[in-house]
């Protein structure tokens, strides 16, 4: 990568904010009331889903998609004003957190001013009709980066929010549909204003030429298959080999059990992981990557959050708040779990059940973290063996101390996991 990842991200987690669904009114003020709670939960980076006005022409559903951008330099009036947004960013910074904006560079709404003022910024057919990106995305028009004017206008818009509102970076929607050379050029210009953090919704290692972090889609799909007994933990070995082969150690990767796309199209995390939700969530914190929390996960949200309709999150009981707080604090404090090159080594621990039990150790200096996971729905007795097991450990969620030999017997209940720290 030609750019240096901001050091403040080295031990960060990330939280995706769906402002529309966060409160009854679905606005900036409604979300802002949760900032103290999120700070106490140990959240570091707040990723705000698109805050721009939503297109009305050809919109889908009642409210339309937040990814159908009507104006790149305005705030969705349903959310509030630019002053509201500026105060939000300032408050986030005062609380020691960072904020990145969701950016949609591949397409705009059909009533974006560019449609009439600069139609040559879009792909057109032989008759001059502006085209949609594909047959399904009927609510958006496809931008053409072969036109230098498109490139310059987009970079100007990206620069605007960093310069005027002091945001800390971008999460870029469907980043691989836009040429990588554009992202390199855009980041070079934006980073002149301030060093920013860039997350790509993509999994091609080449895109790390411009981006700090990419999605672990392969891992997410594998976890779903393991949860449904379609694959087993042997396949984690293949996945680790894939990561080591495709991505460099300095490349940040993002793990998750859900996000706005999964929630909208594939049901809740409880549909995907059932009684293993906490087990797989804990795994995402221990693997070499940055873990994501999506809006409502700490409240054990078990309803789909639609993209085109209002579906408010019920915050009555944040029953998993302490669970995520514990994981966030562990991520922040233990260098073995830090991101990219800042983190520790990863070594698999051999067990006598290699189909259902996954065990590994992360080490950096004096920091050691052991994770042992039972992905089966039955209790399993097994033996784990590794020289890295030897020593005194504290069980993170039990607040109990253990002394292990290099070979130890364990008995784990259904979907049980344990995290031990030296």
N, C-alpha and C positions, 0 to 999 in steps of 0.2 A: 504494500500500500504506500502511496506517495504522501500520505498525511499521518500525523501523529494523533492517536486517540487521546482525548483529554484525560489527564491523570485522575480527575475526580470520579471517573467511572470505574476505577479499578476494583472496588468492592461493592458496587451498586446492584440493586435490584430495580425492576421497572414495573410500573402500575399503569394499566390502560384505563383512561377515564372516558366513559360514555356519558357526556354531559346531559344529553337528551333524556336518558333514562335514570339519572342519578337522583333526581328529586321530583316532587309533584309538578313544579313549574318547569323543570328541565332547563335551568339557566345557570349562568356563572355564579350568581348569588347562592343558589341551592347547593352547588358543588362546594363553594368556598366554606360553607359551614362544616364541612367534613375534614378540612385541612388539619386541624389539631389532632383528630383521631388518626388520620393517615400518618402524620408525623410520629405519633406515639407508637404506631404499628411498625415503624422502622422503614417506611417507604422512602426511596431515594429519588428516583426519576419518575415524574408524572408525564405520561404520554397522553396528550389530549387528542381525541378523535376530532375530525375536521370542525373548525369553529366558524367556517365561512358561510355566507348565505347559500341556501339550497335552491337549485333550479326548480322552477315551476312548470316549464314547458316539458311535456312528455315524462313528467315525474312518475315514479312508481309508488303506489300506496298513497296513504293520506298525507304523510309528511315528506316523502321523497328521501332519497339517499343522501347522507352527508358527504358522499364521495362524488356527488354531482355538483360541482362548484360553480356558483353563479358569478362570484367576484373574488379574486385572490387577495384583494387588499381591503376587504370589509369583514365585519363580524356579523354572524347570523343574528338578526334582530330578536329572534326568539331567545337567544342566549344573553343579550344585553348590549352594551355599547363598547366602544374602544377604550373608554375610560375604565369601564368595569374590567375589561381584559388586562389593561395595564396594571391596575391595582392587584389583580389576581397574580400576575407574574411577580410583582414586587413582594407580595405576601409569601408566595412560595419560596422566593429567594431568602427572605428574612427568616424563614423557618429552616433554612439549611438544605432545602430540596432544590431540584432542577426540573425544568419543564421543556418538553419538545412537542412540536406541532406535527400533526398528521398532514402530509402533503400529497396532493393528487396531481401528478405531472402528465399522465398519459392522456387525459381527457377533461373536458369541461361540460357544464350543462348546455342545453340548446339555447338558453337565453343569457348566456354569458355575453357581455358587450363585445368581446372579440369576434363573435359570430357575424355581426354586421359590420364592425369597424375594420376587422382584419381577417376576412374569411380565408385568406391564403395561409393562415397559421394552421389550417386543418387539412386533413386528407380529403380529396374530392374525387368524384367519378368523372368520366369524360364529359359530362354535361355541366360540370361545376357544382354538383350537389355535394354538400358536406356529408361525410360518412361517419357512421358509428364504428367503434372498435370491432364489434362482432354482432351477430344476430340477436344475442340475448341482452346486451347492454344498450337497450334502446333509449335510455334516458340520458345518454352522454354522447358527445361528439369527439372524434379522434384527432388529437393534436399531431402535427407533422414537424418533426425535428430536422428534416432536411432543409427547412426554411430557417436561415439565420435569425430572422425576426422573431420566430417562436422561441428560439434559444435565448435571445437577449431579453425578451419580455418575461420569460419564466425566471431567469436569474435575477432580474430586477425585483420580481415579486418575492422570491425567496430571501433576497437581501433585506427587503422592507421590514419583515417581522423581527429580524435580528437587530437591525439598526434602530428601529423605532420602539420596539417593545422588549428588547434584551432577552429574547428566548434563547435556549441553550442548544437547540438542534432540531432535527427533523426525523420523523418516521415516514418513509416514502412508500406510498401505496403502489403495489405492482411494479416495483422499481425496474425489474428486468424487461418490461415492455418498452422502456425508454432506453436509448443507446447509452452504454456505459461512459462513452467519451463525454456525453453531456453532463453526467453526474460529476465526472472529474473536473470539468470546467466550472460547473456550478459550485462545487465545494471549494475550489481554489479561490473563487471570487468571494463567497460568503465568509470563508475563514479569514479573509483580510479584515473583516469587521471584528470578529472574535472567534477563537477556536470553538467549534461546535461538535456535537455528537450526532452521528448519522446512522440510522437504522434502516435497512432495506427489507421490504417484504419480498424476499427472494431467497433462493438457496444455491445459487451459482457462485462458486468460489471466485470467479473472475470479477464479480461485482465488488469484491473487497478492495479493488483498486481505488474505489471512491468511498466505500462505506466501512464503518467500524464494526457493525454487527449485522448478522443475517438470521433468518428464521431456521429453527430445527424442525422443519416439516417432516423429514424422514423419521426422526425420533418420535414425534407426536403420533404419526401413523403406526409406528411399531408398537408404541405403548398401548394404543387402542386394540391392536391385534392380540397382544399378550393378555390384555384384560378380558378379551372374548375367547381366549384359549385357541386362537388361530395360529399363534406362534408362541415360543417359550424363551426363556432367558438365554439360551444358546445364541439367539439372534442379536442380543446385545453385543456379543463379541464381533459379529459382522458389522454392526453399526459403528462400534469403536474403530474398527479398521477403516471404514468409510470416512469417518471424521479425520483420522490421521492421514489418510491418503489424499483427501480432497482439500483440506483446510490447513492453513499454517497456524502455529501455536499462538501467534498474536491476533488472529482473527477472533473477535467476539462472536459467540453464537447465543441465540435466545431460545430457552426452553419454556414450555407452557403446557397446561392441561386444558386450557380453553382460551378463546379470544373472541372478538366480535364476529368474525366470520364463522368460527366453529359453532358459537352459540346460535347465530341466526340460521345457519343452514343444516347443522348436524346435531341439533339438540343440546341439552345441557351436559356439563361434565359428568353428572350423575347418570345420564343416559349412556355415556361412553365408558365410564369407569366404575359405576355402581358403588359398592361398598369399598372400593379401592381408591377413592378420590384423594384421601389424605396420603395414602401410600405413594401414589404416582406424583403427587405434588411435592412430597418430600424428596423424591428422587430427582426432580428437576432442579432442586437447590444444591444437590451434592455433585452432580455431573459437572464437567468443565464447561460452564456456560453461565449466562445471566438469566435468572428466573423471572418470569412474568406473572403478575396477578391481574386478572381482569375484574372490572367493576362488579361487585357483588359476591365475589368468591368468599370473602371473609364473612359474609352473611349467609353462607351456604345456599346461595340463590339456586333454586331448582326449577326455574322457568326460563324459557327462551326469551332473549332480548332481541326483538325484531329490529331490522334496519330501517324499515319504512313506516313503522307505526309506533305509538307511544306504549311502552311496557315498563312501567316504573319498578325500580328495585325496592324490595321491602327490607328496610334497615332495622326492623323491630328488634332483632336479636343477632348481633355479630358473633355468632357462636364459634367461628373459626378465627376470630381476631387474634386471640392469644397464640393460636397455632402458627399463624403467619408471622406474628411478631417474634416468636422464638426463632423461626427459620431466618427471618431478616436479620436479627441480631447476630445469629451464628455466621451468616454470610458476611456481615460487616466486620466482625471481630476476628474471625479465624482466617489467616492468610492462605491456608491450604485451599480455601474455597473461593479465592478471589478470581477475577476475570482475566482471560488471556494469559500473557506471560507473567502477570502478577500472581497467578495461582500456583497450586502445587501439582505434584506428579499424580498419576492415576494408575493404580495397580489392582488387578482383579485378585480376589481371595478365593482359593479353590474350596469347594464344598462337596459333600457326598450326595447332594441333590442339585444337579446342574440344570434341571428343567424348570424348577419353580423358585429356587433361592438364588438371589443375586447379591454378592458381597464384594466390596472393594474398599480400598483405603486411599485417601488423598494425603500427601505429605508435603510440607514446606518448612524447612528449618526445624524448629521444635514443635511446630503445629502438626497434629495428626488427627484426621477424622475418618472414622470407619462407619460405613453404611451397610446394613444387612436388611434385605427385603424378601418377604414371602409373598409372591404374587398369586398363590393358590388359594382356593376357598376352603381348604382343609388345614388342620394343624399338621405341621411337618417337623419331625425330629431329624437333625442333621449334624454333621461335624464340619467345622471350618478349620483350615490349616494354612498358616502363613507365619513366617518370622515377624512380619509386621503386626501380628496380633498381640505379641508379647508386650506386657506393660500394664500400667494402671490407667483406667479410663473412667469417665463420668458419662452416664447415659443422659442425653440431652432432655428428653421428655419425661424421664422417670426421676431425675435428680437423685440418682443412685450411683454408687461407685462399684466398679468391677476390677478384678485383677485377672488378666487372661494369660494363658500359656500359648505357645505356638500352635497347639492343637486343642480345640475346645468343642464340647458338645452343646448344642442349643435345641430348644423346642419353641417354635414360633406358631402362634395361632393364625387363623385365616386372615390374610392380607396384613399381617403384622409387620412392622418395621421398627428398627432401632438405630439410633445414631449415637455413636460413642466418640468422645473427644479426649485426647490425652492432656 
